[in-house]
Amino acid sequence: MGDSSALTESKHDAPDVGELTPPDRTLMGPGPSDVHPRVLKAMSTPLVGHLDPSFVEIMDEVQELLRYTFRTDNRWTIPVSGTGSASMEAAIGNLVEPGDTMLVPTNGYFGGRMKSMAERAGGDVVEVDAPWGEPLDPVDVERAFDEHQPDVFGFVHAETSTGVLQPNVPELTDIAHDHDAFVIADTVTSLGGVELRVDEWGIDAAYSGPQKCLSCPPGASPLTLSDRAMDKVLDRDEQPRSWYLDLSLLEGYWGDDRSYHHTAPITNVYAIREALRLVAEEGIEQRWARHREVAGDLKAGLQEMGLEMNAPDEYWLPSLNAVRVPDGIDDGAVIDYLLEEYDLEIASGLGDLEGDIWRIGCMGYSARPKNVEYVLAALEDALSEQGF
Ligand SMILES: *Cc1c(COP(=O)(O)O)cnc(C)c1O
């Protein structure tokens, strides 16, 4: 390695890192969204132990609040330690056993992630196709079931990569149940933002994340499973490949025993408790209505500006507004301008829609008239800079 003594020496000096002063952004991208001040305050509360009797009470409260928000009576409703992808992998990695077949959608980025996770779980993956920017058609789902007889069917309720809301959820779950399959729903960008009824719609397992419509920092991610789904998990011949996300082990901590499995992220549990308390105070249906109204104003404002939404009105997703980039406009330059001039975050398109759309989130605490006015004014300025 030659003479590295200078390098070695400098490595041992204390780094001169200043106080934490991140910029004061307005977060209107695909997540994280702006965090409610009450949630930030809850996060500065001193810790108790993860087995402290007072924390056990907090765990019960979080589970109650999650059931309310998911619209479910599922006993098996917990915050998984980790981001939305951890909750996603807990659902897929436990429900898909080696040799099982999982049916996944191709109409967005997150169906692709479902596929990777199902394969790693030892499952065989089959696909039901729809273009990016369109929902699944129940006719295609039925056909895929007849052809492949999958054991598990996954779909994305709110596709954050395309701004499309999957309609007809009960129709999809009926098809799956007629074929004795389990349904896993990705509700990361719908929970607490758009109508979602886990029990009424027959969803067997739903996972979500806290940093989208719940306006909570990432770290503890909602998951719910029906008793029927949990029976399949507890009946597995082979252990799930992940120890950390093995739900039969997590049962010891979140179930009746309350015995040690891993140290819960206490601060994140405080945070999600407060975020969910805000949901309960507002009322879940009122919260869905607020997202529709406020994002509706955003959509109307964008259209008045001469911009076009990517999703047709029937599939429009209030929590994630995908807007088409007009011809001749540099999408990246607009994003950079908003960040530099307005401290405002929106995002570009992904995958098949890269360069074609902007993604403007309208989630939780960010779904306020004030934010919508700010985005519209900033975007108008950014576009006129480019001669639009
Ligand atoms: C954000 C997101 C995820 C992944 O969540 P992370 O918290 O980033 O791990 C999964 N599915 C959808 C639809 C998402 O929007």
PDBQT file of the ligand as one rigid body, heavy atoms in Angstrom, charges set to zero:
ROOT
HETATM    1  C1  LIG A 401     -41.882   3.617  -0.200  1.00  0.00    +0.000 C 
HETATM    2  C2  LIG A 401     -42.529   2.365  -0.675  1.00  0.00    +0.000 A 
HETATM    3  C3  LIG A 401     -42.059   1.088  -0.295  1.00  0.00    +0.000 A 
HETATM    4  C4  LIG A 401     -40.781   0.864   0.477  1.00  0.00    +0.000 C 
HETATM    5  O1  LIG A 401     -40.720   1.504   1.676  1.00  0.00    +0.000 OA
HETATM    6  P1  LIG A 401     -39.308   1.934   2.318  1.00  0.00    +0.000 P 
HETATM    7  O2  LIG A 401     -39.728   2.608   3.575  1.00  0.00    +0.000 OA
HETATM    8  O3  LIG A 401     -38.638   2.831   1.337  1.00  0.00    +0.000 OA
HETATM    9  O4  LIG A 401     -38.517   0.713   2.582  1.00  0.00    +0.000 OA
HETATM   10  C5  LIG A 401     -42.785  -0.015  -0.718  1.00  0.00    +0.000 A 
HETATM   11  N1  LIG A 401     -43.897   0.107  -1.473  1.00  0.00    +0.000 NA
HETATM   12  C6  LIG A 401     -44.357   1.314  -1.881  1.00  0.00    +0.000 A 
HETATM   13  C7  LIG A 401     -45.593   1.390  -2.708  1.00  0.00    +0.000 C 
HETATM   14  C8  LIG A 401     -43.685   2.470  -1.499  1.00  0.00    +0.000 A 
HETATM   15  O5  LIG A 401     -44.147   3.659  -1.897  1.00  0.00    +0.000 OA
ENDROOT
TORSDOF 0
